[in-house]
Amino acid sequence: MAIKEKILIVEDERNICSFLTTVLTANNYDVIVSHTGADAYAMITSHCPDLVLLDLGLPDIDGLSIVSAVREWTQLPIVVISSRAQERDKVDALDRGADDYITKPFGTSELLARIRTAIRHTYTCALNEGVAQNGIFKIGELTIDYDKHRVLIREEDAHLTQNEYKIMALLGKYAGKVLTYDYILKELWGPLAKRNNQILRVNMANIRRKIEENPAEPKYVFTEVGIGYRMTHGE
């Protein structure tokens, strides 16, 4: 029998906790629940869950503080579920280290897909980091060759510029994870880089013309509107 993955739900609304517990249990996850931030942090350290579903509006502390504290010592996947729908809230959570951000209300199919992606990304993160230094990242008909600094589509050179390649190499390294515009700019051009998202948009438009069959319906790099980009990790 396969070992069940353990998910910690951090949510103070009991009806939402009950709903999430029912959905996750039905999909073969082991579920534990916390209703406060302090209790959640204690459970993370003692129960070692495989993923945390985290509400931001907790009664004792803001959920963002938990994200920051957890990221000081572990890459445990954190998926934020929140009624805060402003872009700045999403960007802040992702910049602090959350793996994903789902706005309430949400569908169960989307929730389960985001959970699978976050867990899969964590399992392969070490591999991706190694690949990013000296190997190959491949998904579908797309290949990132880190040795030769090339991106191939259907085994043909996509002829990316240096900056376009750098963007793809970074997204491939963190496939499945949303990278904010600011994070990409700082990683590629340093901490003093101007926050000019237009540079990224222009580069991404060029990248999509070169790697996507239909740039308007991308299969490889997805836009999180107002936030950043995410490389697919497949299913």
C-alpha positions as CSV (number, residue, x, y, z in Angstrom):
1,M,0.0,0.0,0.0
2,A,1.3,3.4,-1.0
3,I,2.2,5.8,1.9
4,K,-0.3,8.6,2.1
5,E,1.0,12.2,1.8
6,K,0.2,14.3,4.8
7,I,-1.4,17.7,4.4
8,L,-1.7,20.3,7.2
9,I,-4.7,22.6,6.8
10,V,-4.2,25.9,8.6
11,E,-7.7,27.6,8.6
12,D,-9.7,29.1,11.4
13,E,-13.1,28.8,9.7
14,R,-14.4,25.4,10.8
15,N,-16.8,24.8,7.8
16,I,-13.9,25.4,5.3
17,C,-11.7,23.0,7.4
18,S,-14.4,20.4,7.3
19,F,-14.9,20.8,3.5
20,L,-11.2,20.6,2.8
21,T,-10.7,17.6,5.1
22,T,-13.5,15.7,3.3
23,V,-12.1,16.5,-0.2
24,L,-8.5,15.6,0.7
25,T,-9.4,12.5,2.6
26,A,-11.5,11.3,-0.3
27,N,-8.4,11.8,-2.5
28,N,-6.2,9.6,-0.3
29,Y,-4.4,12.3,1.6
30,D,-3.7,12.1,5.3
31,V,-5.1,15.3,6.9
32,I,-4.2,17.2,10.0
33,V,-5.7,20.5,11.0
34,S,-4.7,23.7,12.9
35,H,-6.8,26.8,13.6
36,T,-4.1,29.2,14.7
37,G,-0.7,30.3,13.5
38,A,1.1,29.3,16.6
39,D,-0.4,25.9,16.6
40,A,0.4,25.5,12.9
41,Y,4.0,26.3,13.3
42,A,4.3,23.7,16.2
43,M,2.6,21.1,14.0
44,I,4.9,21.8,11.1
45,T,7.9,21.1,13.2
46,S,6.5,18.1,15.0
47,H,4.3,16.3,12.3
48,C,6.5,17.1,9.2
49,P,3.7,17.3,6.7
50,D,4.3,17.0,3.0
51,L,2.3,20.2,2.2
52,V,0.6,23.1,4.1
53,L,-2.6,24.6,2.9
54,L,-2.4,28.0,4.6
55,D,-5.1,30.7,5.1
56,L,-3.6,34.2,5.7
57,G,-6.4,35.6,7.9
58,L,-5.6,33.7,11.1
59,P,-6.8,34.9,14.5
60,D,-3.4,35.2,16.2
61,I,-0.8,36.1,13.5
62,D,-0.8,36.8,9.8
63,G,-0.2,33.8,7.6
64,L,2.6,35.6,5.8
65,S,4.6,35.5,9.0
66,I,4.3,31.7,8.9
67,V,5.6,31.6,5.3
68,S,8.6,33.7,6.2
69,A,9.4,31.7,9.3
70,V,9.1,28.3,7.6
71,R,11.2,29.4,4.7
72,E,14.1,30.1,7.1
73,W,14.7,26.3,7.5
74,T,12.7,24.2,5.0
75,Q,11.3,24.1,1.4
76,L,8.2,22.4,2.6
77,P,5.5,23.3,-0.1
78,I,3.1,25.9,1.0
79,V,-0.1,26.7,-0.9
80,V,-1.9,29.8,0.3
81,I,-5.7,29.7,0.2
82,S,-7.1,33.2,0.9
83,S,-10.0,35.6,0.3
84,R,-7.4,38.3,-0.3
85,A,-7.6,38.8,-4.1
86,Q,-5.4,41.8,-4.6
87,E,-2.3,41.3,-6.8
88,R,0.0,42.8,-4.1
89,D,-1.2,40.1,-1.6
90,K,-0.4,37.3,-4.0
91,V,3.0,38.8,-5.0
92,D,3.9,39.3,-1.3
93,A,3.1,35.7,-0.4
94,L,5.0,34.3,-3.4
95,D,8.0,36.5,-2.8
96,R,8.1,35.3,0.8
97,G,8.3,31.7,-0.5
98,A,4.8,30.4,-1.0
99,D,4.6,27.9,-3.8
100,D,1.2,28.9,-5.0
101,Y,-1.8,31.1,-4.2
102,I,-5.4,30.2,-4.6
103,T,-8.2,32.8,-4.1
104,K,-11.4,31.8,-2.4
105,P,-13.8,30.5,-3.5
106,F,-12.1,27.8,-5.6
107,G,-13.0,24.6,-7.3
108,T,-11.9,21.2,-5.9
109,S,-10.3,20.2,-9.2
110,E,-8.1,23.3,-9.3
111,L,-7.2,22.8,-5.6
112,L,-6.1,19.2,-6.1
113,A,-4.2,20.1,-9.2
114,R,-2.3,22.8,-7.4
115,I,-1.5,20.5,-4.5
116,R,-0.2,17.8,-6.9
117,T,2.0,20.4,-8.7
118,A,3.4,21.8,-5.4
119,I,4.3,18.4,-4.0
120,R,5.8,17.3,-7.3
121,H,7.9,20.4,-7.5
122,T,9.3,19.8,-4.1
123,Y,10.2,16.2,-4.9
124,T,12.1,17.2,-8.0
125,C,13.5,20.5,-6.7
126,A,17.0,19.1,-6.0
127,L,17.0,17.4,-9.3
128,N,16.1,20.6,-11.1
129,E,18.9,22.5,-9.3
130,G,21.3,19.9,-10.5
131,V,19.9,20.0,-14.0
132,A,20.1,23.7,-14.0
133,Q,23.9,23.5,-13.5
134,N,24.9,20.7,-15.9
135,G,22.1,18.7,-17.4
136,I,18.9,18.6,-19.4
137,F,15.4,19.6,-18.5
138,K,12.7,18.1,-20.8
139,I,9.0,18.5,-20.8
140,G,6.9,17.4,-23.8
141,E,8.7,18.6,-27.0
142,L,10.7,21.3,-25.1
143,T,14.3,20.7,-24.0
144,I,16.5,23.1,-22.1
145,D,20.2,22.0,-22.5
146,Y,22.1,23.7,-19.7
147,D,25.4,22.4,-20.9
148,K,25.1,24.1,-24.3
149,H,22.9,27.0,-23.2
150,R,20.3,26.2,-25.8
151,V,16.5,25.6,-25.9
152,L,15.2,23.1,-28.3
153,I,11.7,22.6,-29.5
154,R,11.0,19.3,-31.3
155,E,14.8,18.7,-31.3
156,E,15.4,21.9,-33.3
157,D,17.2,24.9,-31.9
158,A,14.7,27.6,-30.9
159,H,17.4,30.3,-31.5
160,L,16.7,32.2,-28.2
161,T,18.7,35.3,-27.4
162,Q,20.9,35.3,-24.3
163,N,18.3,37.0,-22.2
164,E,15.5,34.7,-23.5
165,Y,17.6,31.7,-22.6
166,K,18.3,33.0,-19.1
167,I,14.6,33.4,-18.5
168,M,13.8,29.9,-19.7
169,A,16.7,28.4,-17.7
170,L,15.5,30.0,-14.5
171,L,11.9,28.9,-15.1
172,G,13.1,25.3,-15.9
173,K,15.0,25.2,-12.7
174,Y,11.9,25.9,-10.7
175,A,9.3,24.2,-12.9
176,G,5.9,24.1,-11.4
177,K,6.5,27.1,-9.1
178,V,5.3,30.6,-9.8
179,L,8.2,33.1,-10.1
180,T,7.3,36.7,-9.6
181,Y,8.4,39.4,-12.0
182,D,10.6,41.0,-9.3
183,Y,12.3,37.6,-8.5
184,I,13.1,37.0,-12.2
185,L,14.5,40.5,-12.7
186,K,16.7,40.2,-9.6
187,E,17.9,36.7,-10.4
188,L,18.8,37.7,-14.0
189,W,20.0,41.2,-13.6
190,G,20.9,41.7,-10.0
191,P,19.3,43.3,-6.9
192,L,19.6,46.8,-8.4
193,A,17.6,45.9,-11.5
194,K,14.8,48.3,-12.3
195,R,11.3,46.9,-11.7
196,N,10.5,47.0,-15.4
197,N,8.0,44.2,-16.1
198,Q,7.8,45.4,-19.7
199,I,11.3,43.9,-20.4
200,L,10.0,40.5,-19.3
201,R,6.8,40.8,-21.2
202,V,8.7,41.6,-24.5
203,N,11.1,38.7,-23.9
204,M,8.3,36.3,-23.1
205,A,6.3,37.3,-26.2
206,N,9.5,36.5,-28.3
207,I,10.0,33.2,-26.4
208,R,6.5,32.1,-27.0
209,R,6.7,32.8,-30.7
210,K,9.7,30.5,-30.8
211,I,8.6,27.6,-28.6
212,E,4.8,27.5,-28.7
213,E,2.6,26.2,-31.5
214,N,0.0,28.8,-30.5
215,P,1.5,31.6,-28.5
216,A,-2.0,32.7,-27.4
217,E,-2.6,29.3,-25.8
218,P,0.8,28.4,-24.3
219,K,1.7,24.8,-23.3
220,Y,5.0,25.4,-21.5
221,V,5.2,28.8,-19.8
222,F,2.1,30.2,-18.2
223,T,1.4,33.8,-17.1
224,E,0.0,34.5,-13.6
225,V,-1.5,37.9,-14.5
226,G,0.1,40.7,-12.6
227,I,2.3,38.3,-10.7
228,G,4.8,36.4,-12.8
229,Y,5.4,33.2,-14.8
230,R,5.3,29.5,-14.2
231,M,6.9,26.7,-16.2
232,T,4.7,23.6,-16.6
233,H,5.9,20.5,-14.9
234,G,3.5,18.2,-16.7
235,E,1.0,15.9,-15.1
